[in-house]
């Protein structure tokens, strides 16, 4: 990744960090309950579809890249994930972890994903008790990963799922 591109992505990450919104599934719940904490973002997919999308990225994508700068592939659609940024801090008694990733889908959609977590840092683990996962579509600037401007969310959602394996015995 060249310096100009990296600077562009880090500017997006910084903007997202300064304006964190609730995770998409939670944000939809807040919207439906007329909660003032709703970000104002309109989503095309349902809360459960978005939660499933986020969970799959956290379960299968994030483990594919251990260190900042690493790039890997995951999922049923060979999604490329790049670990862009990480920082840790303290907020009162809480430990804060903030990480950013770039997701490149085969349908030519690229998203920046930021994961903000509050919790307790143990000796060899992080006990997270609050988390926000935010997205930014690099092409459109939308904070909704299911934004209809690209029209590929159902494909993207399938792509981040577990890699399907086929048993040779099942081919008969």
C-alpha positions as CSV (number, residue, x, y, z in Angstrom):
1,X,0.0,0.0,0.0
2,X,1.5,3.3,-1.0
3,X,1.8,6.2,1.4
4,X,-0.9,8.3,-0.3
5,X,-3.5,5.5,0.0
6,X,-2.5,4.7,3.6
7,X,-2.9,8.4,4.5
8,X,-6.3,8.4,2.9
9,X,-7.4,5.3,4.9
10,X,-5.9,6.7,8.1
11,X,-7.8,10.0,7.6
12,X,-11.0,7.9,7.3
13,X,-10.2,5.9,10.4
14,X,-9.5,9.1,12.4
15,X,-12.8,10.6,11.3
16,X,-14.6,7.4,12.3
17,X,-12.8,7.3,15.6
18,X,-13.9,10.8,16.4
19,X,-17.5,10.1,15.4
20,X,-18.2,6.5,16.6
21,X,-21.8,5.4,16.2
22,X,-23.5,2.3,17.6
23,X,-22.9,-1.0,15.8
24,X,-25.4,-1.4,12.9
25,X,-27.6,-4.0,14.6
26,X,-27.8,-1.9,17.8
27,X,-28.3,1.3,15.8
28,X,-31.3,-0.2,14.1
29,X,-32.7,-1.2,17.5
30,X,-32.2,2.3,18.8
31,X,-34.0,3.7,15.7
32,X,-37.0,1.5,16.1
33,X,-37.3,2.5,19.7
34,X,-37.0,6.2,19.0
35,X,-33.9,6.4,21.2
36,X,-31.9,9.6,21.0
37,X,-28.7,7.6,20.8
38,X,-29.6,6.5,17.2
39,X,-27.0,7.8,14.8
40,X,-29.4,8.8,12.1
41,X,-28.0,6.2,9.7
42,X,-30.6,4.5,7.6
43,X,-29.8,0.8,6.9
44,X,-31.0,-1.4,4.1
45,X,-30.5,-4.7,5.8
46,X,-32.2,-5.9,9.0
47,X,-30.6,-5.7,12.4
48,X,-30.1,-9.5,12.5
49,X,-28.6,-9.6,9.0
50,X,-26.1,-6.8,10.0
51,X,-25.3,-8.5,13.3
52,X,-24.6,-11.8,11.4
53,X,-22.3,-9.9,9.0
54,X,-20.4,-8.3,11.8
55,X,-20.1,-11.6,13.8
56,X,-18.7,-13.4,10.8
57,X,-16.1,-10.8,10.2
58,X,-15.1,-10.9,13.9
59,X,-15.1,-14.7,13.9
60,X,-13.4,-15.5,10.6
61,X,-11.7,-12.2,9.3
62,X,-10.0,-10.7,12.3
63,X,-8.2,-13.9,13.2
64,X,-6.7,-14.0,9.7
65,X,-4.6,-11.0,10.5
66,X,-2.5,-11.0,13.7
67,X,-0.5,-7.8,13.3
68,X,-0.9,-4.3,12.0
69,X,0.1,-4.4,8.3
70,X,-0.9,-8.0,7.8
71,X,-3.2,-8.9,4.9
72,X,-5.1,-12.2,4.7
73,X,-8.1,-13.8,3.1
74,X,-11.1,-15.4,4.8
75,X,-14.7,-16.5,4.3
76,X,-16.6,-18.3,1.7
77,X,-15.9,-15.5,-0.9
78,X,-12.2,-15.1,-0.2
79,X,-12.6,-11.6,1.3
80,X,-9.3,-9.8,1.7
81,X,-8.7,-8.2,5.0
82,X,-5.9,-5.8,5.9
83,X,-5.1,-4.8,9.5
84,X,-4.6,-1.0,9.2
85,X,-4.4,0.4,12.7
86,X,-4.4,-0.4,16.5
87,X,-4.2,1.6,19.6
88,X,-4.9,1.1,23.3
89,X,-5.7,3.6,26.0
90,X,-7.3,3.9,29.4
91,X,-10.6,5.6,30.2
92,X,-11.2,5.8,33.9
93,X,-10.7,2.2,35.1
94,X,-11.5,0.7,31.6
95,X,-9.0,-0.5,29.0
96,X,-9.9,0.7,25.5
97,X,-8.9,-1.1,22.3
98,X,-9.4,0.5,18.9
99,X,-8.6,-1.4,15.7
100,X,-9.2,-0.6,12.0
101,X,-9.4,-3.0,9.1
102,X,-9.9,-2.7,5.3
103,X,-12.2,-5.3,3.7
104,X,-12.0,-5.9,0.0
105,X,-14.8,-8.0,-1.5
106,X,-14.8,-9.7,-5.0
107,X,-17.7,-7.5,-6.0
108,X,-15.4,-4.5,-5.9
109,X,-16.8,-3.0,-2.7
110,X,-14.2,-1.9,-0.2
111,X,-15.1,-1.0,3.4
112,X,-13.1,0.3,6.3
113,X,-14.2,-1.4,9.6
114,X,-13.4,0.1,13.0
115,X,-13.8,-2.0,16.1
116,X,-13.9,0.0,19.4
117,X,-13.9,-2.1,22.6
118,X,-14.0,-1.3,26.3
119,X,-13.1,-3.9,28.9
120,X,-10.5,-5.3,31.3
121,X,-7.0,-6.3,30.1
122,X,-6.0,-9.5,31.9
123,X,-2.6,-11.1,31.9
124,X,-3.2,-12.8,28.6
125,X,-6.7,-11.9,27.5
126,X,-9.1,-9.0,27.0
127,X,-12.5,-9.2,28.7
128,X,-14.6,-7.0,26.5
129,X,-17.9,-5.7,27.9
130,X,-18.8,-2.9,25.4
131,X,-18.1,-2.9,21.7
132,X,-19.0,-0.8,18.7
133,X,-18.3,-1.9,15.1
134,X,-18.5,0.8,12.5
135,X,-18.2,0.7,8.7
136,X,-17.3,3.2,6.0
137,X,-17.7,2.5,2.3
138,X,-14.6,3.9,0.6
139,X,-16.4,4.6,-2.7
140,X,-19.6,6.2,-1.4
141,X,-18.8,7.4,2.2
142,X,-21.8,5.5,3.5
143,X,-21.7,4.2,7.1
144,X,-24.1,1.4,6.1
145,X,-22.4,-1.7,4.9
146,X,-25.7,-2.8,3.3
147,X,-26.0,0.5,1.4
148,X,-28.0,-0.1,-1.8
149,X,-25.7,2.1,-3.9
150,X,-23.6,-1.0,-4.5
151,X,-26.4,-3.5,-4.3
152,X,-24.1,-6.4,-3.2
153,X,-24.9,-6.8,0.5
154,X,-26.4,-10.3,0.2
155,X,-23.3,-11.5,-1.7
156,X,-21.0,-9.7,0.8
157,X,-22.8,-11.3,3.7
158,X,-22.4,-14.8,2.2
159,X,-18.8,-14.1,1.4
160,X,-17.8,-13.4,5.0
161,X,-19.3,-16.7,6.2
162,X,-17.3,-19.8,7.1
163,X,-15.4,-21.3,4.3
164,X,-17.4,-24.2,3.0
165,X,-15.5,-27.5,2.9
166,X,-16.6,-30.5,1.0
167,X,-15.9,-34.0,2.1
168,X,-14.8,-36.2,-0.8
169,X,-17.1,-38.9,0.4
170,X,-20.1,-36.6,-0.1
171,X,-19.4,-36.3,-3.9
172,X,-20.8,-39.7,-4.7
